[in-house]
């Protein structure tokens, strides 16, 4: 197992965060800003995450 995990470019480490409800809400709002609606009302990636360069790494899942 150790050899398999050493193949990853970045180590995965567990962190424990003590957050308030406000902190969690702000993080969720930031994540939701990743999406926008196109002309047909379909979800798409927000222009802010695409220009001037793609920034998909800033999208987090909660």
PDBQT receptor file of N, H, CA, C and O in Angstrom, charges set to zero:
ATOM      1  N   UNK A   1       0.829  -1.178   0.000  1.00  0.00    +0.000 N 
ATOM      2  CA  UNK A   1       0.000   0.000   0.000  1.00  0.00    +0.000 C 
ATOM      3  C   UNK A   1       0.884   1.256   0.000  1.00  0.00    +0.000 C 
ATOM      4  O   UNK A   1       0.567   2.231  -0.681  1.00  0.00    +0.000 OA
ATOM      5  N   UNK A   2       1.959   1.238   0.739  1.00  0.00    +0.000 N 
ATOM      6  H   UNK A   2       2.216   0.445   1.292  1.00  0.00    +0.000 HD
ATOM      7  CA  UNK A   2       2.842   2.401   0.802  1.00  0.00    +0.000 C 
ATOM      8  C   UNK A   2       3.401   2.733  -0.573  1.00  0.00    +0.000 C 
ATOM      9  O   UNK A   2       3.514   3.908  -0.925  1.00  0.00    +0.000 OA
ATOM     10  N   UNK A   3       3.752   1.725  -1.351  1.00  0.00    +0.000 N 
ATOM     11  H   UNK A   3       3.661   0.771  -1.065  1.00  0.00    +0.000 HD
ATOM     12  CA  UNK A   3       4.305   1.957  -2.679  1.00  0.00    +0.000 C 
ATOM     13  C   UNK A   3       3.258   2.541  -3.624  1.00  0.00    +0.000 C 
ATOM     14  O   UNK A   3       3.584   3.372  -4.471  1.00  0.00    +0.000 OA
ATOM     15  N   UNK A   4       2.026   2.121  -3.489  1.00  0.00    +0.000 N 
ATOM     16  H   UNK A   4       1.761   1.446  -2.801  1.00  0.00    +0.000 HD
ATOM     17  CA  UNK A   4       0.957   2.665  -4.321  1.00  0.00    +0.000 C 
ATOM     18  C   UNK A   4       0.751   4.141  -4.002  1.00  0.00    +0.000 C 
ATOM     19  O   UNK A   4       0.636   4.961  -4.912  1.00  0.00    +0.000 OA
ATOM     20  N   UNK A   5       0.705   4.479  -2.741  1.00  0.00    +0.000 N 
ATOM     21  H   UNK A   5       0.799   3.813  -2.001  1.00  0.00    +0.000 HD
ATOM     22  CA  UNK A   5       0.477   5.862  -2.338  1.00  0.00    +0.000 C 
ATOM     23  C   UNK A   5       1.640   6.775  -2.702  1.00  0.00    +0.000 C 
ATOM     24  O   UNK A   5       1.440   7.976  -2.882  1.00  0.00    +0.000 OA
ATOM     25  N   UNK A   6       2.837   6.242  -2.813  1.00  0.00    +0.000 N 
ATOM     26  H   UNK A   6       3.000   5.266  -2.666  1.00  0.00    +0.000 HD
ATOM     27  CA  UNK A   6       3.985   7.087  -3.159  1.00  0.00    +0.000 C 
ATOM     28  C   UNK A   6       3.946   7.527  -4.618  1.00  0.00    +0.000 C 
ATOM     29  O   UNK A   6       4.710   8.410  -5.010  1.00  0.00    +0.000 OA
ATOM     30  N   UNK A   7       3.078   6.936  -5.427  1.00  0.00    +0.000 N 
ATOM     31  H   UNK A   7       2.458   6.219  -5.109  1.00  0.00    +0.000 HD
ATOM     32  CA  UNK A   7       2.962   7.306  -6.835  1.00  0.00    +0.000 C 
ATOM     33  C   UNK A   7       2.183   8.605  -7.038  1.00  0.00    +0.000 C 
ATOM     34  O   UNK A   7       2.263   9.204  -8.111  1.00  0.00    +0.000 OA
ATOM     35  N   UNK A   8       1.431   9.053  -6.026  1.00  0.00    +0.000 N 
ATOM     36  H   UNK A   8       1.367   8.567  -5.155  1.00  0.00    +0.000 HD
ATOM     37  CA  UNK A   8       0.664  10.288  -6.142  1.00  0.00    +0.000 C 
ATOM     38  C   UNK A   8       1.585  11.500  -6.110  1.00  0.00    +0.000 C 
ATOM     39  O   UNK A   8       2.573  11.518  -5.376  1.00  0.00    +0.000 OA
ATOM     40  N   UNK A   9       1.258  12.509  -6.907  1.00  0.00    +0.000 N 
ATOM     41  H   UNK A   9       0.455  12.494  -7.503  1.00  0.00    +0.000 HD
ATOM     42  CA  UNK A   9       2.082  13.718  -6.962  1.00  0.00    +0.000 C 
ATOM     43  C   UNK A   9       2.040  14.509  -5.657  1.00  0.00    +0.000 C 
ATOM     44  O   UNK A   9       3.029  15.132  -5.270  1.00  0.00    +0.000 OA
ATOM     45  N   UNK A  10       0.897  14.481  -4.986  1.00  0.00    +0.000 N 
ATOM     46  H   UNK A  10       0.094  13.975  -5.301  1.00  0.00    +0.000 HD
ATOM     47  CA  UNK A  10       0.742  15.241  -3.745  1.00  0.00    +0.000 C 
ATOM     48  C   UNK A  10       0.290  14.297  -2.641  1.00  0.00    +0.000 C 
ATOM     49  O   UNK A  10      -0.589  13.464  -2.865  1.00  0.00    +0.000 OA
ATOM     50  N   UNK A  11       0.868  14.411  -1.471  1.00  0.00    +0.000 N 
ATOM     51  H   UNK A  11       1.582  15.088  -1.289  1.00  0.00    +0.000 HD
ATOM     52  CA  UNK A  11       0.451  13.522  -0.385  1.00  0.00    +0.000 C 
ATOM     53  C   UNK A  11      -0.944  13.904   0.113  1.00  0.00    +0.000 C 
ATOM     54  O   UNK A  11      -1.273  15.085   0.222  1.00  0.00    +0.000 OA
ATOM     55  N   UNK A  12      -1.733  12.920   0.403  1.00  0.00    +0.000 N 
ATOM     56  H   UNK A  12      -1.466  11.961   0.315  1.00  0.00    +0.000 HD
ATOM     57  CA  UNK A  12      -3.061  13.161   0.976  1.00  0.00    +0.000 C 
ATOM     58  C   UNK A  12      -2.941  13.073   2.480  1.00  0.00    +0.000 C 
ATOM     59  O   UNK A  12      -2.572  12.035   3.029  1.00  0.00    +0.000 OA
ATOM     60  N   UNK A  13      -3.256  14.162   3.136  1.00  0.00    +0.000 N 
ATOM     61  H   UNK A  13      -3.556  15.006   2.690  1.00  0.00    +0.000 HD
ATOM     62  CA  UNK A  13      -3.175  14.177   4.587  1.00  0.00    +0.000 C 
ATOM     63  C   UNK A  13      -4.528  14.557   5.148  1.00  0.00    +0.000 C 
ATOM     64  O   UNK A  13      -5.269  15.335   4.547  1.00  0.00    +0.000 OA
ATOM     65  N   UNK A  14      -4.836  14.016   6.275  1.00  0.00    +0.000 N 
ATOM     66  H   UNK A  14      -4.235  13.384   6.763  1.00  0.00    +0.000 HD
ATOM     67  CA  UNK A  14      -6.085  14.298   6.957  1.00  0.00    +0.000 C 
ATOM     68  C   UNK A  14      -5.910  15.515   7.847  1.00  0.00    +0.000 C 
ATOM     69  O   UNK A  14      -4.929  15.621   8.583  1.00  0.00    +0.000 OA
ATOM     70  N   UNK A  15      -6.861  16.428   7.777  1.00  0.00    +0.000 N 
ATOM     71  H   UNK A  15      -7.658  16.342   7.179  1.00  0.00    +0.000 HD
ATOM     72  CA  UNK A  15      -6.848  17.617   8.628  1.00  0.00    +0.000 C 
ATOM     73  C   UNK A  15      -8.189  17.732   9.314  1.00  0.00    +0.000 C 
ATOM     74  O   UNK A  15      -9.226  17.414   8.733  1.00  0.00    +0.000 OA
ATOM     75  N   UNK A  16      -8.163  18.182  10.534  1.00  0.00    +0.000 N 
ATOM     76  H   UNK A  16      -7.320  18.441  11.006  1.00  0.00    +0.000 HD
ATOM     77  CA  UNK A  16      -9.389  18.430  11.278  1.00  0.00    +0.000 C 
ATOM     78  C   UNK A  16      -9.526  19.942  11.439  1.00  0.00    +0.000 C 
ATOM     79  O   UNK A  16      -8.627  20.610  11.950  1.00  0.00    +0.000 OA
ATOM     80  N   UNK A  17     -10.657  20.463  11.000  1.00  0.00    +0.000 N 
ATOM     81  H   UNK A  17     -11.388  19.920  10.585  1.00  0.00    +0.000 HD
ATOM     82  CA  UNK A  17     -10.917  21.893  11.109  1.00  0.00    +0.000 C 
ATOM     83  C   UNK A  17     -12.079  22.128  12.066  1.00  0.00    +0.000 C 
ATOM     84  O   UNK A  17     -13.060  21.384  12.063  1.00  0.00    +0.000 OA
ATOM     85  N   UNK A  18     -11.961  23.150  12.868  1.00  0.00    +0.000 N 
ATOM     86  H   UNK A  18     -11.164  23.754  12.870  1.00  0.00    +0.000 HD
ATOM     87  CA  UNK A  18     -13.051  23.544  13.746  1.00  0.00    +0.000 C 
ATOM     88  C   UNK A  18     -13.696  24.769  13.097  1.00  0.00    +0.000 C 
ATOM     89  O   UNK A  18     -13.109  25.851  13.084  1.00  0.00    +0.000 OA
ATOM     90  N   UNK A  19     -14.909  24.594  12.560  1.00  0.00    +0.000 N 
ATOM     91  H   UNK A  19     -15.386  23.716  12.571  1.00  0.00    +0.000 HD
ATOM     92  CA  UNK A  19     -15.569  25.646  11.806  1.00  0.00    +0.000 C 
ATOM     93  C   UNK A  19     -16.890  26.041  12.449  1.00  0.00    +0.000 C 
ATOM     94  O   UNK A  19     -17.534  25.250  13.139  1.00  0.00    +0.000 OA
ATOM     95  N   UNK A  20     -17.266  27.271  12.204  1.00  0.00    +0.000 N 
ATOM     96  H   UNK A  20     -16.742  27.913  11.644  1.00  0.00    +0.000 HD
ATOM     97  CA  UNK A  20     -18.583  27.729  12.636  1.00  0.00    +0.000 C 
ATOM     98  C   UNK A  20     -19.555  27.533  11.476  1.00  0.00    +0.000 C 
ATOM     99  O   UNK A  20     -19.132  27.247  10.356  1.00  0.00    +0.000 OA
ATOM    100  N   UNK A  21     -20.826  27.681  11.729  1.00  0.00    +0.000 N 
ATOM    101  H   UNK A  21     -21.170  27.914  12.639  1.00  0.00    +0.000 HD
ATOM    102  CA  UNK A  21     -21.820  27.607  10.673  1.00  0.00    +0.000 C 
ATOM    103  C   UNK A  21     -21.581  28.672   9.615  1.00  0.00    +0.000 C 
ATOM    104  O   UNK A  21     -21.795  28.427   8.427  1.00  0.00    +0.000 OA
ATOM    105  N   UNK A  22     -21.140  29.850  10.036  1.00  0.00    +0.000 N 
ATOM    106  H   UNK A  22     -20.966  30.049  11.001  1.00  0.00    +0.000 HD
ATOM    107  CA  UNK A  22     -20.855  30.941   9.099  1.00  0.00    +0.000 C 
ATOM    108  C   UNK A  22     -19.726  30.554   8.154  1.00  0.00    +0.000 C 
ATOM    109  O   UNK A  22     -19.808  30.794   6.950  1.00  0.00    +0.000 OA
ATOM    110  N   UNK A  23     -18.659  29.946   8.710  1.00  0.00    +0.000 N 
ATOM    111  H   UNK A  23     -18.593  29.750   9.688  1.00  0.00    +0.000 HD
ATOM    112  CA  UNK A  23     -17.530  29.514   7.888  1.00  0.00    +0.000 C 
ATOM    113  C   UNK A  23     -17.966  28.514   6.825  1.00  0.00    +0.000 C 
ATOM    114  O   UNK A  23     -17.567  28.618   5.666  1.00  0.00    +0.000 OA
ATOM    115  N   UNK A  24     -18.782  27.551   7.221  1.00  0.00    +0.000 N 
ATOM    116  H   UNK A  24     -19.107  27.467   8.163  1.00  0.00    +0.000 HD
ATOM    117  CA  UNK A  24     -19.252  26.527   6.298  1.00  0.00    +0.000 C 
ATOM    118  C   UNK A  24     -20.131  27.149   5.221  1.00  0.00    +0.000 C 
ATOM    119  O   UNK A  24     -20.019  26.803   4.045  1.00  0.00    +0.000 OA
ATOM    120  N   UNK A  25     -20.996  28.057   5.618  1.00  0.00    +0.000 N 
ATOM    121  H   UNK A  25     -21.088  28.339   6.574  1.00  0.00    +0.000 HD
ATOM    122  CA  UNK A  25     -21.859  28.707   4.631  1.00  0.00    +0.000 C 
ATOM    123  C   UNK A  25     -21.048  29.497   3.604  1.00  0.00    +0.000 C 
ATOM    124  O   UNK A  25     -21.346  29.448   2.410  1.00  0.00    +0.000 OA
ATOM    125  N   UNK A  26     -20.035  30.215   4.056  1.00  0.00    +0.000 N 
ATOM    126  H   UNK A  26     -19.793  30.255   5.025  1.00  0.00    +0.000 HD
ATOM    127  CA  UNK A  26     -19.189  30.978   3.146  1.00  0.00    +0.000 C 
ATOM    128  C   UNK A  26     -18.465  30.048   2.162  1.00  0.00    +0.000 C 
ATOM    129  O   UNK A  26     -18.337  30.369   0.980  1.00  0.00    +0.000 OA
ATOM    130  N   UNK A  27     -18.002  28.919   2.645  1.00  0.00    +0.000 N 
ATOM    131  H   UNK A  27     -18.106  28.658   3.605  1.00  0.00    +0.000 HD
ATOM    132  CA  UNK A  27     -17.333  27.956   1.763  1.00  0.00    +0.000 C 
ATOM    133  C   UNK A  27     -18.316  27.388   0.748  1.00  0.00    +0.000 C 
ATOM    134  O   UNK A  27     -17.967  27.227  -0.421  1.00  0.00    +0.000 OA
ATOM    135  N   UNK A  28     -19.529  27.086   1.169  1.00  0.00    +0.000 N 
ATOM    136  H   UNK A  28     -19.813  27.217   2.119  1.00  0.00    +0.000 HD
ATOM    137  CA  UNK A  28     -20.544  26.572   0.255  1.00  0.00    +0.000 C 
ATOM    138  C   UNK A  28     -20.935  27.616  -0.784  1.00  0.00    +0.000 C 
ATOM    139  O   UNK A  28     -21.128  27.282  -1.953  1.00  0.00    +0.000 OA
ATOM    140  N   UNK A  29     -21.053  28.864  -0.376  1.00  0.00    +0.000 N 
ATOM    141  H   UNK A  29     -20.897  29.136   0.573  1.00  0.00    +0.000 HD
ATOM    142  CA  UNK A  29     -21.376  29.938  -1.316  1.00  0.00    +0.000 C 
ATOM    143  C   UNK A  29     -20.262  30.106  -2.354  1.00  0.00    +0.000 C 
ATOM    144  O   UNK A  29     -20.532  30.316  -3.536  1.00  0.00    +0.000 OA
ATOM    145  N   UNK A  30     -19.022  30.011  -1.906  1.00  0.00    +0.000 N 
ATOM    146  H   UNK A  30     -18.802  29.840  -0.946  1.00  0.00    +0.000 HD
ATOM    147  CA  UNK A  30     -17.888  30.117  -2.826  1.00  0.00    +0.000 C 
ATOM    148  C   UNK A  30     -17.923  28.973  -3.832  1.00  0.00    +0.000 C 
ATOM    149  O   UNK A  30     -17.676  29.182  -5.020  1.00  0.00    +0.000 OA
ATOM    150  N   UNK A  31     -18.226  27.776  -3.367  1.00  0.00    +0.000 N 
ATOM    151  H   UNK A  31     -18.427  27.606  -2.402  1.00  0.00    +0.000 HD
ATOM    152  CA  UNK A  31     -18.321  26.613  -4.254  1.00  0.00    +0.000 C 
ATOM    153  C   UNK A  31     -19.476  26.770  -5.229  1.00  0.00    +0.000 C 
ATOM    154  O   UNK A  31     -19.338  26.437  -6.406  1.00  0.00    +0.000 OA
ATOM    155  N   UNK A  32     -20.611  27.272  -4.761  1.00  0.00    +0.000 N 
ATOM    156  H   UNK A  32     -20.723  27.543  -3.805  1.00  0.00    +0.000 HD
ATOM    157  CA  UNK A  32     -21.775  27.444  -5.636  1.00  0.00    +0.000 C 
ATOM    158  C   UNK A  32     -21.509  28.469  -6.733  1.00  0.00    +0.000 C 
ATOM    159  O   UNK A  32     -22.114  28.398  -7.802  1.00  0.00    +0.000 OA
ATOM    160  N   UNK A  33     -20.617  29.414  -6.484  1.00  0.00    +0.000 N 
ATOM    161  H   UNK A  33     -20.125  29.471  -5.615  1.00  0.00    +0.000 HD
ATOM    162  CA  UNK A  33     -20.295  30.431  -7.490  1.00  0.00    +0.000 C 
ATOM    163  C   UNK A  33     -19.576  29.834  -8.694  1.00  0.00    +0.000 C 
ATOM    164  O   UNK A  33     -19.410  30.510  -9.710  1.00  0.00    +0.000 OA
ATOM    165  N   UNK A  34     -19.152  28.589  -8.596  1.00  0.00    +0.000 N 
ATOM    166  H   UNK A  34     -19.287  28.040  -7.771  1.00  0.00    +0.000 HD
ATOM    167  CA  UNK A  34     -18.500  27.898  -9.716  1.00  0.00    +0.000 C 
ATOM    168  C   UNK A  34     -19.475  27.699 -10.867  1.00  0.00    +0.000 C 
ATOM    169  O   UNK A  34     -19.067  27.620 -12.025  1.00  0.00    +0.000 OA
ATOM    170  N   UNK A  35     -20.763  27.618 -10.549  1.00  0.00    +0.000 N 
ATOM    171  H   UNK A  35     -21.095  27.682  -9.608  1.00  0.00    +0.000 HD
ATOM    172  CA  UNK A  35     -21.780  27.353 -11.555  1.00  0.00    +0.000 C 
ATOM    173  C   UNK A  35     -22.535  28.613 -11.947  1.00  0.00    +0.000 C 
ATOM    174  O   UNK A  35     -22.690  29.535 -11.146  1.00  0.00    +0.000 OA
ATOM    175  N   UNK A  36     -23.000  28.638 -13.189  1.00  0.00    +0.000 N 
ATOM    176  H   UNK A  36     -22.874  27.889 -13.839  1.00  0.00    +0.000 HD
ATOM    177  CA  UNK A  36     -23.849  29.709 -13.704  1.00  0.00    +0.000 C 
ATOM    178  C   UNK A  36     -24.876  29.053 -14.615  1.00  0.00    +0.000 C 
ATOM    179  O   UNK A  36     -24.756  27.873 -14.944  1.00  0.00    +0.000 OA
ATOM    180  N   UNK A  37     -25.883  29.815 -15.021  1.00  0.00    +0.000 N 
ATOM    181  H   UNK A  37     -25.980  30.773 -14.754  1.00  0.00    +0.000 HD
ATOM    182  CA  UNK A  37     -26.886  29.302 -15.947  1.00  0.00    +0.000 C 
ATOM    183  C   UNK A  37     -26.658  29.919 -17.320  1.00  0.00    +0.000 C 
ATOM    184  O   UNK A  37     -26.423  31.121 -17.441  1.00  0.00    +0.000 OA
ATOM    185  N   UNK A  38     -26.730  29.081 -18.359  1.00  0.00    +0.000 N 
ATOM    186  H   UNK A  38     -26.921  28.104 -18.261  1.00  0.00    +0.000 HD
ATOM    187  CA  UNK A  38     -26.572  29.607 -19.715  1.00  0.00    +0.000 C 
ATOM    188  C   UNK A  38     -27.904  30.158 -20.222  1.00  0.00    +0.000 C 
ATOM    189  O   UNK A  38     -28.870  30.227 -19.462  1.00  0.00    +0.000 OA
ATOM    190  N   UNK A  39     -27.966  30.546 -21.482  1.00  0.00    +0.000 N 
ATOM    191  H   UNK A  39     -27.181  30.490 -22.099  1.00  0.00    +0.000 HD
ATOM    192  CA  UNK A  39     -29.172  31.147 -22.073  1.00  0.00    +0.000 C 
ATOM    193  C   UNK A  39     -30.386  30.233 -21.970  1.00  0.00    +0.000 C 
ATOM    194  O   UNK A  39     -31.513  30.707 -21.827  1.00  0.00    +0.000 OA
ATOM    195  N   UNK A  40     -30.161  28.933 -22.040  1.00  0.00    +0.000 N 
ATOM    196  H   UNK A  40     -29.245  28.547 -22.156  1.00  0.00    +0.000 HD
ATOM    197  CA  UNK A  40     -31.257  27.961 -21.980  1.00  0.00    +0.000 C 
ATOM    198  C   UNK A  40     -31.607  27.569 -20.548  1.00  0.00    +0.000 C 
ATOM    199  O   UNK A  40     -32.490  26.740 -20.326  1.00  0.00    +0.000 OA
ATOM    200  N   UNK A  41     -30.916  28.163 -19.576  1.00  0.00    +0.000 N 
ATOM    201  H   UNK A  41     -30.198  28.837 -19.756  1.00  0.00    +0.000 HD
ATOM    202  CA  UNK A  41     -31.185  27.843 -18.178  1.00  0.00    +0.000 C 
ATOM    203  C   UNK A  41     -30.482  26.585 -17.698  1.00  0.00    +0.000 C 
ATOM    204  O   UNK A  41     -30.813  26.052 -16.639  1.00  0.00    +0.000 OA
ATOM    205  N   UNK A  42     -29.521  26.110 -18.465  1.00  0.00    +0.000 N 
ATOM    206  H   UNK A  42     -29.252  26.543 -19.326  1.00  0.00    +0.000 HD
ATOM    207  CA  UNK A  42     -28.772  24.919 -18.096  1.00  0.00    +0.000 C 
ATOM    208  C   UNK A  42     -27.524  25.316 -17.298  1.00  0.00    +0.000 C 
ATOM    209  O   UNK A  42     -26.902  26.337 -17.591  1.00  0.00    +0.000 OA
ATOM    210  N   UNK A  43     -27.160  24.522 -16.303  1.00  0.00    +0.000 N 
ATOM    211  H   UNK A  43     -27.665  23.692 -16.065  1.00  0.00    +0.000 HD
ATOM    212  CA  UNK A  43     -25.954  24.853 -15.526  1.00  0.00    +0.000 C 
ATOM    213  C   UNK A  43     -24.694  24.708 -16.370  1.00  0.00    +0.000 C 
ATOM    214  O   UNK A  43     -24.573  23.793 -17.184  1.00  0.00    +0.000 OA
ATOM    215  N   UNK A  44     -23.775  25.615 -16.160  1.00  0.00    +0.000 N 
ATOM    216  H   UNK A  44     -23.873  26.358 -15.498  1.00  0.00    +0.000 HD
ATOM    217  CA  UNK A  44     -22.486  25.617 -16.849  1.00  0.00    +0.000 C 
ATOM    218  C   UNK A  44     -21.445  26.160 -15.882  1.00  0.00    +0.000 C 
ATOM    219  O   UNK A  44     -21.796  26.645 -14.807  1.00  0.00    +0.000 OA
ATOM    220  N   UNK A  45     -20.187  26.087 -16.242  1.00  0.00    +0.000 N 
ATOM    221  H   UNK A  45     -19.902  25.693 -17.115  1.00  0.00    +0.000 HD
ATOM    222  CA  UNK A  45     -19.125  26.638 -15.404  1.00  0.00    +0.000 C 
ATOM    223  C   UNK A  45     -19.122  28.149 -15.557  1.00  0.00    +0.000 C 
ATOM    224  O   UNK A  45     -19.193  28.666 -16.672  1.00  0.00    +0.000 OA
ATOM    225  N   UNK A  46     -19.040  28.851 -14.446  1.00  0.00    +0.000 N 
ATOM    226  H   UNK A  46     -18.982  28.431 -13.540  1.00  0.00    +0.000 HD
ATOM    227  CA  UNK A  46     -19.040  30.312 -14.434  1.00  0.00    +0.000 C 
ATOM    228  C   UNK A  46     -17.845  30.859 -15.207  1.00  0.00    +0.000 C 
ATOM    229  O   UNK A  46     -16.756  30.285 -15.175  1.00  0.00    +0.000 OA
ATOM    230  N   UNK A  47     -18.057  31.962 -15.891  1.00  0.00    +0.000 N 
ATOM    231  H   UNK A  47     -18.941  32.429 -15.916  1.00  0.00    +0.000 HD
ATOM    232  CA  UNK A  47     -17.009  32.609 -16.680  1.00  0.00    +0.000 C 
ATOM    233  C   UNK A  47     -15.813  32.998 -15.807  1.00  0.00    +0.000 C 
ATOM    234  O   UNK A  47     -14.679  33.000 -16.286  1.00  0.00    +0.000 OA
ATOM    235  N   UNK A  48     -16.048  33.324 -14.545  1.00  0.00    +0.000 N 
ATOM    236  H   UNK A  48     -16.970  33.323 -14.156  1.00  0.00    +0.000 HD
ATOM    237  CA  UNK A  48     -14.972  33.721 -13.638  1.00  0.00    +0.000 C 
ATOM    238  C   UNK A  48     -13.959  32.592 -13.420  1.00  0.00    +0.000 C 
ATOM    239  O   UNK A  48     -12.796  32.850 -13.110  1.00  0.00    +0.000 OA
ATOM    240  N   UNK A  49     -14.399  31.350 -13.581  1.00  0.00    +0.000 N 
ATOM    241  H   UNK A  49     -15.344  31.140 -13.832  1.00  0.00    +0.000 HD
ATOM    242  CA  UNK A  49     -13.507  30.207 -13.399  1.00  0.00    +0.000 C 
ATOM    243  C   UNK A  49     -12.833  29.786 -14.708  1.00  0.00    +0.000 C 
ATOM    244  O   UNK A  49     -12.015  28.867 -14.715  1.00  0.00    +0.000 OA
ATOM    245  N   UNK A  50     -13.172  30.451 -15.807  1.00  0.00    +0.000 N 
ATOM    246  H   UNK A  50     -13.837  31.198 -15.801  1.00  0.00    +0.000 HD
ATOM    247  CA  UNK A  50     -12.613  30.084 -17.111  1.00  0.00    +0.000 C 
ATOM    248  C   UNK A  50     -11.677  31.132 -17.695  1.00  0.00    +0.000 C 
ATOM    249  O   UNK A  50     -10.787  30.799 -18.477  1.00  0.00    +0.000 OA
ATOM    250  N   UNK A  51     -11.867  32.394 -17.324  1.00  0.00    +0.000 N 
ATOM    251  H   UNK A  51     -12.590  32.664 -16.688  1.00  0.00    +0.000 HD
ATOM    252  CA  UNK A  51     -11.091  33.495 -17.904  1.00  0.00    +0.000 C 
ATOM    253  C   UNK A  51     -10.314  34.184 -16.798  1.00  0.00    +0.000 C 
ATOM    254  O   UNK A  51     -10.915  34.437 -15.754  1.00  0.00    +0.000 OA
ATOM    255  N   UNK A  52      -9.062  34.504 -16.924  1.00  0.00    +0.000 N 
ATOM    256  H   UNK A  52      -8.573  34.298 -17.772  1.00  0.00    +0.000 HD
ATOM    257  CA  UNK A  52      -8.239  34.396 -18.112  1.00  0.00    +0.000 C 
ATOM    258  C   UNK A  52      -7.684  32.987 -18.340  1.00  0.00    +0.000 C 
ATOM    259  O   UNK A  52      -7.172  32.705 -19.423  1.00  0.00    +0.000 OA
ATOM    260  N   UNK A  53      -7.773  32.096 -17.344  1.00  0.00    +0.000 N 
ATOM    261  H   UNK A  53      -8.189  32.326 -16.464  1.00  0.00    +0.000 HD
ATOM    262  CA  UNK A  53      -7.346  30.714 -17.538  1.00  0.00    +0.000 C 
ATOM    263  C   UNK A  53      -8.264  29.812 -16.729  1.00  0.00    +0.000 C 
ATOM    264  O   UNK A  53      -8.833  30.265 -15.736  1.00  0.00    +0.000 OA
ATOM    265  N   UNK A  54      -8.428  28.561 -17.114  1.00  0.00    +0.000 N 
ATOM    266  H   UNK A  54      -7.966  28.193 -17.921  1.00  0.00    +0.000 HD
ATOM    267  CA  UNK A  54      -9.285  27.653 -16.344  1.00  0.00    +0.000 C 
ATOM    268  C   UNK A  54      -8.764  27.477 -14.917  1.00  0.00    +0.000 C 
ATOM    269  O   UNK A  54      -7.569  27.286 -14.693  1.00  0.00    +0.000 OA
ATOM    270  N   UNK A  55      -9.683  27.546 -13.967  1.00  0.00    +0.000 N 
ATOM    271  H   UNK A  55     -10.654  27.701 -14.149  1.00  0.00    +0.000 HD
ATOM    272  CA  UNK A  55      -9.322  27.421 -12.547  1.00  0.00    +0.000 C 
ATOM    273  C   UNK A  55     -10.207  26.386 -11.871  1.00  0.00    +0.000 C 
ATOM    274  O   UNK A  55     -10.741  26.636 -10.791  1.00  0.00    +0.000 OA
ATOM    275  N   UNK A  56     -10.364  25.238 -12.492  1.00  0.00    +0.000 N 
ATOM    276  H   UNK A  56      -9.930  25.035 -13.370  1.00  0.00    +0.000 HD
ATOM    277  CA  UNK A  56     -11.242  24.208 -11.949  1.00  0.00    +0.000 C 
ATOM    278  C   UNK A  56     -10.758  23.696 -10.591  1.00  0.00    +0.000 C 
ATOM    279  O   UNK A  56     -11.542  23.150  -9.816  1.00  0.00    +0.000 OA
ATOM    280  N   UNK A  57      -9.486  23.870 -10.310  1.00  0.00    +0.000 N 
ATOM    281  H   UNK A  57      -8.849  24.314 -10.941  1.00  0.00    +0.000 HD
ATOM    282  CA  UNK A  57      -8.929  23.422  -9.032  1.00  0.00    +0.000 C 
ATOM    283  C   UNK A  57      -9.496  24.212  -7.854  1.00  0.00    +0.000 C 
ATOM    284  O   UNK A  57      -9.342  23.789  -6.708  1.00  0.00    +0.000 OA
ATOM    285  N   UNK A  58     -10.145  25.344  -8.105  1.00  0.00    +0.000 N 
ATOM    286  H   UNK A  58     -10.270  25.688  -9.036  1.00  0.00    +0.000 HD
ATOM    287  CA  UNK A  58     -10.733  26.136  -7.026  1.00  0.00    +0.000 C 
ATOM    288  C   UNK A  58     -12.132  25.667  -6.654  1.00  0.00    +0.000 C 
ATOM    289  O   UNK A  58     -12.746  26.215  -5.739  1.00  0.00    +0.000 OA
ATOM    290  N   UNK A  59     -12.642  24.659  -7.353  1.00  0.00    +0.000 N 
ATOM    291  H   UNK A  59     -12.144  24.213  -8.096  1.00  0.00    +0.000 HD
ATOM    292  CA  UNK A  59     -13.940  24.105  -7.007  1.00  0.00    +0.000 C 
ATOM    293  C   UNK A  59     -13.744  23.019  -5.961  1.00  0.00    +0.000 C 
ATOM    294  O   UNK A  59     -12.977  22.081  -6.177  1.00  0.00    +0.000 OA
ATOM    295  N   UNK A  60     -14.420  23.134  -4.846  1.00  0.00    +0.000 N 
ATOM    296  H   UNK A  60     -15.043  23.896  -4.670  1.00  0.00    +0.000 HD
ATOM    297  CA  UNK A  60     -14.336  22.153  -3.766  1.00  0.00    +0.000 C 
ATOM    298  C   UNK A  60     -15.680  21.483  -3.562  1.00  0.00    +0.000 C 
ATOM    299  O   UNK A  60     -16.727  22.085  -3.798  1.00  0.00    +0.000 OA
ATOM    300  N   UNK A  61     -15.646  20.255  -3.130  1.00  0.00    +0.000 N 
ATOM    301  H   UNK A  61     -14.795  19.766  -2.938  1.00  0.00    +0.000 HD
ATOM    302  CA  UNK A  61     -16.875  19.527  -2.802  1.00  0.00    +0.000 C 
ATOM    303  C   UNK A  61     -17.012  19.438  -1.295  1.00  0.00    +0.000 C 
ATOM    304  O   UNK A  61     -16.042  19.174  -0.585  1.00  0.00    +0.000 OA
ATOM    305  N   UNK A  62     -18.215  19.658  -0.819  1.00  0.00    +0.000 N 
ATOM    306  H   UNK A  62     -19.003  19.873  -1.396  1.00  0.00    +0.000 HD
ATOM    307  CA  UNK A  62     -18.512  19.555   0.608  1.00  0.00    +0.000 C 
ATOM    308  C   UNK A  62     -19.511  18.465   0.818  1.00  0.00    +0.000 C 
ATOM    309  O   UNK A  62     -19.909  18.202   1.952  1.00  0.00    +0.000 OA
TER     310      UNK A  62
